[in-house]
Amino acid sequence: MKVFRGLPNDRARAPCALTIGNFDGVHRGHQALLARVCGAASDLGLEAAVMTFEPHPREFFARRAGDLSKAPNRIANLRDKLQSLSNAGIDRVIVEHFNEHFAAISPQDFVERVLVEGLHVKWLMVGDDFCFGARRAGTVAMLAEAGKRHGFHVETLPTVMHGAQRISSSAVRTALAAGDFDQAGQLLGHPYAMSGHVIHGQKLGRTLGFPTLNLRVAHRPALSGIFIVQVHGLGPAPLPAVASLGVRPTVDDSGRVLLEVHVFDFAQSCYGKMVRVEFLEKIRDEEKYTDLATLTAAIARDSDKARAWFARRAAALTATDRI
């Protein structure tokens, strides 16, 4: 899959079947849309393409207004989003930098400069509530009319449901914030996980007796707290662990978000390795403690709970195998 930061240059442009959106989480609704795009691209002999945005437009406007509470918490980082798009069969992704200039583009200029000239769109699919251009003035009806003038076909995908619930990024965020990983997995179509390279931290965990793998989290995540997890990428099978995702209020006042993972009975150096942390169950919310001794005792309790959880799961699997 080819990834472009901004519109491709003249030599890299190719006629495409395109869809546009933030695709945070690439949930089952997104997957249905992407499957339709890939099918249309195959039928028409085009490349299947996605245009997405960085940062999220709502995050951009929240920062501009000085109120980050209006920005959506992220389900996935850009790396995981791109991997999900690749897994869906997309040929090229345009990651458009959402800034003041892009936010001010009129609907007409968006169609002519971005879709027609910049991307050579021949077939376009968007959600039935899609809006575009400055002040979200562009509508699906305007896109369809523009398509007739410029020679591209426009389709919309109706809402995808999970039972009586509309599948959406907001619904996934709600499930993650509540620690409901079963519900999140049903909406996503797969277990929830975060990936990243292991980085150097303050080495505090090892002095407390609980060494951790540290993963940088560039955006506000859709969940926080202490979790039972398993780590992929360090061996032939996922390894049991306990993790903290948050701002570490006891030892750091910077507000920087970090994912810290204590892998049980594991002592290898992993700096620079790419790992995937799969979330299994929430233990509790993040807390601020008065001293390191109290923090260490809390980590020990969390580790014991996680070990007990894995022991119960192993026993249940053994019992099932005997049936």
TORKOL-4160 file (C-alpha; in steps of 0.2 Angstrom, whole numbers, padded with zeros to 4 digits, m for minus):
323
<pt num="1" X="0000" Y="0000" Z="0000"/>
<pt num="2" X="0006" Y="0017" Z="m0005"/>
<pt num="3" X="0005" Y="0031" Z="0008"/>
<pt num="4" X="0005" Y="0050" Z="0003"/>
<pt num="5" X="0007" Y="0064" Z="0015"/>
<pt num="6" X="m0004" Y="0076" Z="0005"/>
<pt num="7" X="m0009" Y="0075" Z="m0013"/>
<pt num="8" X="0002" Y="0064" Z="m0024"/>
<pt num="9" X="0013" Y="0074" Z="m0037"/>
<pt num="10" X="0009" Y="0073" Z="m0055"/>
<pt num="11" X="0019" Y="0057" Z="m0058"/>
<pt num="12" X="0011" Y="0048" Z="m0044"/>
<pt num="13" X="m0007" Y="0052" Z="m0048"/>
<pt num="14" X="m0018" Y="0038" Z="m0054"/>
<pt num="15" X="m0037" Y="0036" Z="m0058"/>
<pt num="16" X="m0045" Y="0029" Z="m0042"/>
<pt num="17" X="m0060" Y="0023" Z="m0033"/>
<pt num="18" X="m0060" Y="0034" Z="m0017"/>
<pt num="19" X="m0068" Y="0035" Z="0000"/>
<pt num="20" X="m0065" Y="0050" Z="0012"/>
<pt num="21" X="m0066" Y="0050" Z="0031"/>
<pt num="22" X="m0057" Y="0049" Z="0048"/>
<pt num="23" X="m0058" Y="0030" Z="0049"/>
<pt num="24" X="m0053" Y="0031" Z="0068"/>
<pt num="25" X="m0053" Y="0013" Z="0073"/>
<pt num="26" X="m0058" Y="0006" Z="0056"/>
<pt num="27" X="m0073" Y="m0003" Z="0064"/>
<pt num="28" X="m0086" Y="m0014" Z="0055"/>
<pt num="29" X="m0095" Y="0000" Z="0047"/>
<pt num="30" X="m0079" Y="0007" Z="0039"/>
<pt num="31" X="m0074" Y="m0011" Z="0034"/>
<pt num="32" X="m0091" Y="m0013" Z="0024"/>
<pt num="33" X="m0087" Y="0004" Z="0015"/>
<pt num="34" X="m0069" Y="m0001" Z="0011"/>
<pt num="35" X="m0075" Y="m0018" Z="0004"/>
<pt num="36" X="m0087" Y="m0009" Z="m0007"/>
<pt num="37" X="m0073" Y="0003" Z="m0013"/>
<pt num="38" X="m0061" Y="m0011" Z="m0016"/>
<pt num="39" X="m0075" Y="m0021" Z="m0026"/>
<pt num="40" X="m0078" Y="m0005" Z="m0037"/>
<pt num="41" X="m0060" Y="m0002" Z="m0040"/>
<pt num="42" X="m0058" Y="m0020" Z="m0046"/>
<pt num="43" X="m0073" Y="m0020" Z="m0057"/>
<pt num="44" X="m0067" Y="m0003" Z="m0065"/>
<pt num="45" X="m0049" Y="m0007" Z="m0066"/>
<pt num="46" X="m0044" Y="0007" Z="m0054"/>
<pt num="47" X="m0034" Y="0009" Z="m0038"/>
<pt num="48" X="m0043" Y="0008" Z="m0022"/>
<pt num="49" X="m0039" Y="0024" Z="m0012"/>
<pt num="50" X="m0043" Y="0032" Z="0005"/>
<pt num="51" X="m0041" Y="0050" Z="0010"/>
<pt num="52" X="m0040" Y="0053" Z="0028"/>
<pt num="53" X="m0034" Y="0067" Z="0039"/>
<pt num="54" X="m0021" Y="0071" Z="0052"/>
<pt num="55" X="m0025" Y="0078" Z="0064"/>
<pt num="56" X="m0044" Y="0074" Z="0066"/>
<pt num="57" X="m0054" Y="0089" Z="0060"/>
<pt num="58" X="m0063" Y="0090" Z="0076"/>
<pt num="59" X="m0046" Y="0090" Z="0085"/>
<pt num="60" X="m0040" Y="0104" Z="0074"/>
<pt num="61" X="m0055" Y="0115" Z="0078"/>
<pt num="62" X="m0055" Y="0111" Z="0096"/>
<pt num="63" X="m0036" Y="0117" Z="0097"/>
<pt num="64" X="m0041" Y="0132" Z="0088"/>
<pt num="65" X="m0055" Y="0136" Z="0100"/>
<pt num="66" X="m0043" Y="0132" Z="0115"/>
<pt num="67" X="m0055" Y="0119" Z="0121"/>
<pt num="68" X="m0047" Y="0101" Z="0119"/>
<pt num="69" X="m0062" Y="0094" Z="0128"/>
<pt num="70" X="m0071" Y="0095" Z="0111"/>
<pt num="71" X="m0059" Y="0084" Z="0103"/>
<pt num="72" X="m0063" Y="0066" Z="0101"/>
<pt num="73" X="m0051" Y="0054" Z="0110"/>
<pt num="74" X="m0042" Y="0043" Z="0098"/>
<pt num="75" X="m0046" Y="0024" Z="0096"/>
<pt num="76" X="m0031" Y="0021" Z="0085"/>
<pt num="77" X="m0014" Y="0029" Z="0081"/>
<pt num="78" X="m0010" Y="0033" Z="0063"/>
<pt num="79" X="0001" Y="0017" Z="0062"/>
<pt num="80" X="m0013" Y="0006" Z="0067"/>
<pt num="81" X="m0025" Y="0015" Z="0056"/>
<pt num="82" X="m0014" Y="0013" Z="0041"/>
<pt num="83" X="m0012" Y="m0006" Z="0045"/>
<pt num="84" X="m0030" Y="m0008" Z="0046"/>
<pt num="85" X="m0033" Y="0001" Z="0029"/>
<pt num="86" X="m0019" Y="m0010" Z="0021"/>
<pt num="87" X="m0028" Y="m0026" Z="0029"/>
<pt num="88" X="m0044" Y="m0020" Z="0020"/>
<pt num="89" X="m0036" Y="m0021" Z="0003"/>
<pt num="90" X="m0033" Y="m0002" Z="0000"/>
<pt num="91" X="m0020" Y="0002" Z="m0013"/>
<pt num="92" X="m0016" Y="0020" Z="m0008"/>
<pt num="93" X="m0019" Y="0032" Z="0007"/>
<pt num="94" X="m0018" Y="0050" Z="0006"/>
<pt num="95" X="m0015" Y="0057" Z="0023"/>
<pt num="96" X="m0020" Y="0075" Z="0022"/>
<pt num="97" X="m0014" Y="0088" Z="0034"/>
<pt num="98" X="m0029" Y="0096" Z="0041"/>
<pt num="99" X="m0024" Y="0114" Z="0044"/>
<pt num="100" X="m0031" Y="0132" Z="0042"/>
<pt num="101" X="m0028" Y="0131" Z="0023"/>
<pt num="102" X="m0037" Y="0115" Z="0021"/>
<pt num="103" X="m0051" Y="0120" Z="0032"/>
<pt num="104" X="m0055" Y="0135" Z="0022"/>
<pt num="105" X="m0056" Y="0126" Z="0005"/>
<pt num="106" X="m0073" Y="0129" Z="m0003"/>
<pt num="107" X="m0084" Y="0114" Z="m0008"/>
<pt num="108" X="m0081" Y="0119" Z="m0026"/>
<pt num="109" X="m0062" Y="0120" Z="m0024"/>
<pt num="110" X="m0062" Y="0104" Z="m0015"/>
<pt num="111" X="m0071" Y="0095" Z="m0029"/>
<pt num="112" X="m0060" Y="0103" Z="m0043"/>
<pt num="113" X="m0043" Y="0104" Z="m0035"/>
<pt num="114" X="m0043" Y="0089" Z="m0023"/>
<pt num="115" X="m0054" Y="0076" Z="m0031"/>
<pt num="116" X="m0053" Y="0079" Z="m0049"/>
<pt num="117" X="m0036" Y="0087" Z="m0052"/>
<pt num="118" X="m0027" Y="0080" Z="m0037"/>
<pt num="119" X="m0033" Y="0063" Z="m0036"/>
<pt num="120" X="m0041" Y="0059" Z="m0053"/>
<pt num="121" X="m0057" Y="0052" Z="m0044"/>
<pt num="122" X="m0068" Y="0041" Z="m0056"/>
<pt num="123" X="m0079" Y="0033" Z="m0042"/>
<pt num="124" X="m0082" Y="0040" Z="m0025"/>
<pt num="125" X="m0091" Y="0032" Z="m0009"/>
<pt num="126" X="m0095" Y="0042" Z="0006"/>
<pt num="127" X="m0106" Y="0040" Z="0021"/>
<pt num="128" X="m0124" Y="0046" Z="0020"/>
<pt num="129" X="m0120" Y="0060" Z="0032"/>
<pt num="130" X="m0104" Y="0066" Z="0023"/>
<pt num="131" X="m0101" Y="0085" Z="0023"/>
<pt num="132" X="m0085" Y="0094" Z="0015"/>
<pt num="133" X="m0077" Y="0111" Z="0012"/>
<pt num="134" X="m0077" Y="0126" Z="0023"/>
<pt num="135" X="m0090" Y="0127" Z="0036"/>
<pt num="136" X="m0095" Y="0109" Z="0031"/>
<pt num="137" X="m0106" Y="0118" Z="0017"/>
<pt num="138" X="m0104" Y="0103" Z="0004"/>
<pt num="139" X="m0117" Y="0090" Z="0004"/>
<pt num="140" X="m0119" Y="0073" Z="m0004"/>
<pt num="141" X="m0131" Y="0080" Z="m0016"/>
<pt num="142" X="m0118" Y="0093" Z="m0021"/>
<pt num="143" X="m0105" Y="0079" Z="m0024"/>
<pt num="144" X="m0117" Y="0069" Z="m0035"/>
<pt num="145" X="m0121" Y="0085" Z="m0046"/>
<pt num="146" X="m0102" Y="0088" Z="m0047"/>
<pt num="147" X="m0099" Y="0070" Z="m0052"/>
<pt num="148" X="m0110" Y="0072" Z="m0067"/>
<pt num="149" X="m0100" Y="0087" Z="m0072"/>
<pt num="150" X="m0083" Y="0080" Z="m0069"/>
<pt num="151" X="m0086" Y="0062" Z="m0074"/>
<pt num="152" X="m0085" Y="0053" Z="m0057"/>
<pt num="153" X="m0099" Y="0042" Z="m0050"/>
<pt num="154" X="m0105" Y="0045" Z="m0032"/>
<pt num="155" X="m0112" Y="0032" Z="m0020"/>
<pt num="156" X="m0117" Y="0032" Z="m0002"/>
<pt num="157" X="m0116" Y="0018" Z="0011"/>
<pt num="158" X="m0131" Y="0017" Z="0023"/>
<pt num="159" X="m0128" Y="0015" Z="0041"/>
<pt num="160" X="m0121" Y="m0002" Z="0047"/>
<pt num="161" X="m0130" Y="m0009" Z="0062"/>
<pt num="162" X="m0125" Y="m0021" Z="0076"/>
<pt num="163" X="m0142" Y="m0027" Z="0082"/>
<pt num="164" X="m0151" Y="m0011" Z="0087"/>
<pt num="165" X="m0135" Y="0000" Z="0088"/>
<pt num="166" X="m0127" Y="0010" Z="0075"/>
<pt num="167" X="m0109" Y="0005" Z="0072"/>
<pt num="168" X="m0098" Y="0021" Z="0074"/>
<pt num="169" X="m0082" Y="0027" Z="0081"/>
<pt num="170" X="m0092" Y="0036" Z="0095"/>
<pt num="171" X="m0099" Y="0019" Z="0100"/>
<pt num="172" X="m0082" Y="0011" Z="0100"/>
<pt num="173" X="m0075" Y="0025" Z="0111"/>
<pt num="174" X="m0090" Y="0023" Z="0123"/>
<pt num="175" X="m0086" Y="0005" Z="0125"/>
<pt num="176" X="m0068" Y="0007" Z="0127"/>
<pt num="177" X="m0070" Y="0021" Z="0140"/>
<pt num="178" X="m0081" Y="0009" Z="0150"/>
<pt num="179" X="m0069" Y="m0005" Z="0149"/>
<pt num="180" X="m0081" Y="m0015" Z="0139"/>
<pt num="181" X="m0069" Y="m0024" Z="0127"/>
<pt num="182" X="m0082" Y="m0037" Z="0122"/>
<pt num="183" X="m0093" Y="m0024" Z="0115"/>
<pt num="184" X="m0078" Y="m0014" Z="0108"/>
<pt num="185" X="m0073" Y="m0030" Z="0099"/>
<pt num="186" X="m0090" Y="m0034" Z="0092"/>
<pt num="187" X="m0090" Y="m0016" Z="0084"/>
<pt num="188" X="m0073" Y="m0017" Z="0078"/>
<pt num="189" X="m0073" Y="m0034" Z="0072"/>
<pt num="190" X="m0058" Y="m0039" Z="0081"/>
<pt num="191" X="m0050" Y="m0037" Z="0099"/>
<pt num="192" X="m0044" Y="m0020" Z="0103"/>
<pt num="193" X="m0026" Y="m0017" Z="0103"/>
<pt num="194" X="m0013" Y="m0003" Z="0102"/>
<pt num="195" X="0004" Y="m0005" Z="0094"/>
<pt num="196" X="0021" Y="0004" Z="0095"/>
<pt num="197" X="0039" Y="0004" Z="0097"/>
<pt num="198" X="0046" Y="0001" Z="0114"/>
<pt num="199" X="0055" Y="0016" Z="0120"/>
<pt num="200" X="0066" Y="0021" Z="0135"/>
<pt num="201" X="0057" Y="0027" Z="0150"/>
<pt num="202" X="0063" Y="0033" Z="0167"/>
<pt num="203" X="0068" Y="0016" Z="0172"/>
<pt num="204" X="0057" Y="0018" Z="0188"/>
<pt num="205" X="0047" Y="0002" Z="0186"/>
<pt num="206" X="0063" Y="m0009" Z="0188"/>
<pt num="207" X="0068" Y="0000" Z="0204"/>
<pt num="208" X="0051" Y="m0004" Z="0211"/>
<pt num="209" X="0052" Y="m0022" Z="0206"/>
<pt num="210" X="0040" Y="m0021" Z="0191"/>
<pt num="211" X="0050" Y="m0017" Z="0175"/>
<pt num="212" X="0040" Y="m0011" Z="0160"/>
<pt num="213" X="0039" Y="m0009" Z="0142"/>
<pt num="214" X="0035" Y="0009" Z="0137"/>
<pt num="215" X="0025" Y="0014" Z="0122"/>
<pt num="216" X="0023" Y="0032" Z="0118"/>
<pt num="217" X="0005" Y="0038" Z="0115"/>
<pt num="218" X="0004" Y="0054" Z="0104"/>
<pt num="219" X="m0014" Y="0058" Z="0106"/>
<pt num="220" X="m0027" Y="0057" Z="0120"/>
<pt num="221" X="m0033" Y="0039" Z="0120"/>
<pt num="222" X="m0051" Y="0033" Z="0121"/>
<pt num="223" X="m0047" Y="0024" Z="0137"/>
<pt num="224" X="m0036" Y="0025" Z="0152"/>
<pt num="225" X="m0033" Y="0015" Z="0168"/>
<pt num="226" X="m0025" Y="m0001" Z="0173"/>
<pt num="227" X="m0028" Y="m0016" Z="0162"/>
<pt num="228" X="m0025" Y="m0035" Z="0160"/>
<pt num="229" X="m0017" Y="m0036" Z="0143"/>
<pt num="230" X="m0007" Y="m0048" Z="0132"/>
<pt num="231" X="0008" Y="m0043" Z="0122"/>
<pt num="232" X="0011" Y="m0049" Z="0104"/>
<pt num="233" X="0028" Y="m0048" Z="0095"/>
<pt num="234" X="0040" Y="m0054" Z="0109"/>
<pt num="235" X="0038" Y="m0072" Z="0106"/>
<pt num="236" X="0028" Y="m0086" Z="0096"/>
<pt num="237" X="0013" Y="m0083" Z="0108"/>
<pt num="238" X="0006" Y="m0068" Z="0116"/>
<pt num="239" X="0013" Y="m0065" Z="0134"/>
<pt num="240" X="0002" Y="m0061" Z="0149"/>
<pt num="241" X="0005" Y="m0044" Z="0157"/>
<pt num="242" X="m0003" Y="m0030" Z="0166"/>
<pt num="243" X="m0003" Y="m0012" Z="0159"/>
<pt num="244" X="m0005" Y="0006" Z="0164"/>
<pt num="245" X="m0012" Y="0018" Z="0151"/>
<pt num="246" X="m0012" Y="0036" Z="0157"/>
<pt num="247" X="m0003" Y="0051" Z="0163"/>
<pt num="248" X="0006" Y="0043" Z="0178"/>
<pt num="249" X="0000" Y="0057" Z="0191"/>
<pt num="250" X="0011" Y="0050" Z="0205"/>
<pt num="251" X="0027" Y="0052" Z="0196"/>
<pt num="252" X="0025" Y="0064" Z="0182"/>
<pt num="253" X="0016" Y="0081" Z="0181"/>
<pt num="254" X="0019" Y="0084" Z="0162"/>
<pt num="255" X="0002" Y="0077" Z="0157"/>
<pt num="256" X="0011" Y="0066" Z="0144"/>
<pt num="257" X="0002" Y="0050" Z="0140"/>
<pt num="258" X="0011" Y="0034" Z="0141"/>
<pt num="259" X="0007" Y="0015" Z="0140"/>
<pt num="260" X="0018" Y="0005" Z="0152"/>
<pt num="261" X="0017" Y="m0014" Z="0151"/>
<pt num="262" X="0024" Y="m0026" Z="0164"/>
<pt num="263" X="0026" Y="m0043" Z="0156"/>
<pt num="264" X="0026" Y="m0057" Z="0169"/>
<pt num="265" X="0042" Y="m0067" Z="0171"/>
<pt num="266" X="0050" Y="m0058" Z="0156"/>
<pt num="267" X="0067" Y="m0050" Z="0157"/>
<pt num="268" X="0073" Y="m0048" Z="0139"/>
<pt num="269" X="0078" Y="m0031" Z="0132"/>
<pt num="270" X="0065" Y="m0025" Z="0120"/>
<pt num="271" X="0070" Y="m0007" Z="0116"/>
<pt num="272" X="0065" Y="m0003" Z="0098"/>
<pt num="273" X="0055" Y="m0018" Z="0095"/>
<pt num="274" X="0037" Y="m0016" Z="0088"/>
<pt num="275" X="0024" Y="m0024" Z="0099"/>
<pt num="276" X="0005" Y="m0025" Z="0100"/>
<pt num="277" X="m0004" Y="m0024" Z="0116"/>
<pt num="278" X="m0021" Y="m0032" Z="0116"/>
<pt num="279" X="m0033" Y="m0026" Z="0130"/>
<pt num="280" X="m0042" Y="m0040" Z="0139"/>
<pt num="281" X="m0050" Y="m0032" Z="0155"/>
<pt num="282" X="m0050" Y="m0016" Z="0165"/>
<pt num="283" X="m0044" Y="m0018" Z="0183"/>
<pt num="284" X="m0047" Y="0000" Z="0189"/>
<pt num="285" X="m0045" Y="0019" Z="0185"/>
<pt num="286" X="m0028" Y="0028" Z="0186"/>
<pt num="287" X="m0025" Y="0035" Z="0203"/>
<pt num="288" X="m0012" Y="0047" Z="0211"/>
<pt num="289" X="m0003" Y="0040" Z="0227"/>
<pt num="290" X="0005" Y="0049" Z="0241"/>
<pt num="291" X="0022" Y="0040" Z="0239"/>
<pt num="292" X="0031" Y="0027" Z="0229"/>
<pt num="293" X="0028" Y="0014" Z="0243"/>
<pt num="294" X="0009" Y="0016" Z="0241"/>
<pt num="295" X="0011" Y="0015" Z="0222"/>
<pt num="296" X="0022" Y="m0001" Z="0223"/>
<pt num="297" X="0009" Y="m0009" Z="0234"/>
<pt num="298" X="m0005" Y="m0005" Z="0221"/>
<pt num="299" X="0005" Y="m0012" Z="0207"/>
<pt num="300" X="0008" Y="m0028" Z="0216"/>
<pt num="301" X="m0011" Y="m0029" Z="0219"/>
<pt num="302" X="m0014" Y="m0026" Z="0201"/>
<pt num="303" X="m0002" Y="m0039" Z="0195"/>
<pt num="304" X="m0009" Y="m0052" Z="0207"/>
<pt num="305" X="m0026" Y="m0049" Z="0200"/>
<pt num="306" X="m0020" Y="m0050" Z="0182"/>
<pt num="307" X="m0010" Y="m0066" Z="0186"/>
<pt num="308" X="m0026" Y="m0074" Z="0194"/>
<pt num="309" X="m0036" Y="m0069" Z="0179"/>
<pt num="310" X="m0024" Y="m0078" Z="0167"/>
<pt num="311" X="m0024" Y="m0093" Z="0179"/>
<pt num="312" X="m0043" Y="m0094" Z="0178"/>
<pt num="313" X="m0043" Y="m0092" Z="0159"/>
<pt num="314" X="m0030" Y="m0106" Z="0157"/>
<pt num="315" X="m0041" Y="m0117" Z="0169"/>
<pt num="316" X="m0056" Y="m0114" Z="0159"/>
<pt num="317" X="m0047" Y="m0118" Z="0143"/>
<pt num="318" X="m0041" Y="m0134" Z="0150"/>
<pt num="319" X="m0058" Y="m0139" Z="0156"/>
<pt num="320" X="m0065" Y="m0135" Z="0138"/>
<pt num="321" X="m0052" Y="m0146" Z="0130"/>
<pt num="322" X="m0057" Y="m0161" Z="0141"/>
<pt num="323" X="m0075" Y="m0160" Z="0136"/>
